[in-house]
Amino acid sequence: MFNKCCNQKPCTCSVVYEPPIQNCIQNDYVHEIKHIVPINTNIINNQIYKHTYVPEYTCQEETIVTNLNSCNN
């Protein structure tokens, strides 16, 4: 409630008590943690053999004999 001042000069009023104010302070602490991560490298050597084929043609010749026999009656 508002306290009225007196009519005299200087006027002194009674003390007004306000509700308390809460201050909040946040402190952040950063901790750096070192991690060791082993990394292994595996090398694969791929030996590729490409096969090519060259045809070599051969030829065979065959002779057959046919006998024709005729009979005269």
HELIX and SHEET records of a PDB file:
END                                                                             
